[in-house]
């Protein structure tokens, strides 16, 4: 019986170690995904800011053209 305990004990220890290792790998993968998602969000925020600035500039250009036409 003690041989079985030893064999199964070793198997259980190996499985526990594998589970712990897999959890670490999973956490590392999640962290990389989180970092990538934050990077994408920052780029999208930058793009939105640039688009808003372009819209504002376009609106000011339209106002300037309208005023030029009024002055003529």
Protein Blocks (a to p, Z undefined) as FASTA:
>chain_A
ZZmmmmmmmmmmmmmmmmmmmmmmmmmmmmmmmmmmmmmmmmmmmmmmmmmmmmmmmmmm
mmmmmmmmmmZZ
